[in-house]
Amino acid sequence: MLCSAAARGLSPSAFKILVYMKIEAGGKKNFQFPCHKFIDFMSKPTFYKILKELEEVGFIDIISRNKNLRIPNEYSFSSRWQNYKKP
């Protein structure tokens, strides 16, 4: 997955967050990625831009957005990246 053409096409920041997400998930498909995990690396607007990029390419799906509940969002790894064609 990390050596695929889809992963090589990611921005450097998106690739970094994808690797951190894989580590945080610990081999599970569904996981949470709390704010304090990425705040040292980038701002919130940059992180949300990266989430959109990862979702568009097909690496992750956002299961629940819990901003109003003040708990971490839930994500799931997706296999849609295997069918990704660069526009």
C-alpha positions as CSV (number, residue, x, y, z in Angstrom):
1,M,0.0,0.0,0.0
2,L,2.7,2.5,1.0
3,C,4.7,1.7,-2.2
4,S,1.7,2.1,-4.6
5,A,1.4,4.7,-7.2
6,A,-1.5,6.3,-5.3
7,A,0.7,6.7,-2.2
8,R,3.6,8.1,-4.2
9,G,1.2,10.7,-5.6
10,L,0.3,12.0,-2.1
11,S,1.7,15.2,-0.8
12,P,4.5,14.7,1.7
13,S,2.3,15.8,4.6
14,A,-0.5,13.4,3.6
15,F,1.9,10.5,3.3
16,K,3.3,11.3,6.8
17,I,-0.2,11.4,8.3
18,L,-1.1,8.2,6.5
19,V,1.9,6.5,8.1
20,Y,1.0,7.9,11.5
21,M,-2.6,6.7,11.1
22,K,-1.3,3.2,10.2
23,I,0.8,3.2,13.4
24,E,-2.1,4.5,15.5
25,A,-4.5,1.9,14.2
26,G,-2.2,-0.9,15.2
27,G,-3.4,-3.2,12.5
28,K,-7.1,-2.5,12.9
29,K,-9.3,-1.4,10.1
30,N,-11.3,1.1,12.2
31,F,-9.5,3.6,14.4
32,Q,-9.5,7.0,16.0
33,F,-6.9,9.7,15.4
34,P,-7.2,12.4,18.1
35,C,-6.2,16.0,17.6
36,H,-3.2,15.8,20.0
37,K,-1.6,13.2,17.6
38,F,-1.1,15.7,14.8
39,I,-1.1,19.1,16.4
40,D,2.7,19.0,16.8
41,F,3.1,18.5,13.1
42,M,0.6,20.9,11.5
43,S,-2.3,23.2,12.0
44,K,-5.9,22.0,12.1
45,P,-6.8,23.5,8.7
46,T,-3.8,21.7,7.1
47,F,-4.8,18.5,8.7
48,Y,-8.4,18.7,7.4
49,K,-7.1,19.4,3.9
50,I,-4.9,16.3,4.2
51,L,-7.9,14.3,5.4
52,K,-9.8,15.3,2.3
53,E,-6.9,14.3,0.1
54,L,-6.6,10.9,1.8
55,E,-10.3,10.3,1.4
56,E,-10.4,11.4,-2.3
57,V,-7.5,9.1,-3.2
58,G,-9.2,6.2,-1.3
59,F,-6.9,5.5,1.6
60,I,-9.5,6.3,4.4
61,D,-13.2,6.7,5.0
62,I,-14.5,9.0,7.7
63,I,-17.0,7.0,9.7
64,S,-18.1,9.7,12.1
65,R,-17.3,13.3,12.6
66,N,-17.5,14.0,16.3
67,K,-16.5,17.7,16.4
68,N,-19.7,18.7,18.3
69,L,-19.2,15.9,20.8
70,R,-15.5,16.9,21.4
71,I,-14.3,13.3,21.0
72,P,-12.0,12.0,18.3
73,N,-13.3,11.3,14.8
74,E,-13.6,7.7,13.7
75,Y,-11.9,6.5,10.5
76,S,-11.6,3.3,8.5
77,F,-9.0,2.2,6.1
78,S,-10.3,1.7,2.6
79,S,-9.1,-0.3,-0.4
80,R,-10.5,2.2,-2.9
81,W,-6.9,3.4,-3.4
82,Q,-6.2,0.3,-5.5
83,N,-8.6,1.6,-8.2
84,Y,-7.4,5.2,-8.1
85,K,-6.5,6.8,-11.4
86,K,-4.6,10.0,-11.3
87,P,-6.6,12.7,-13.0
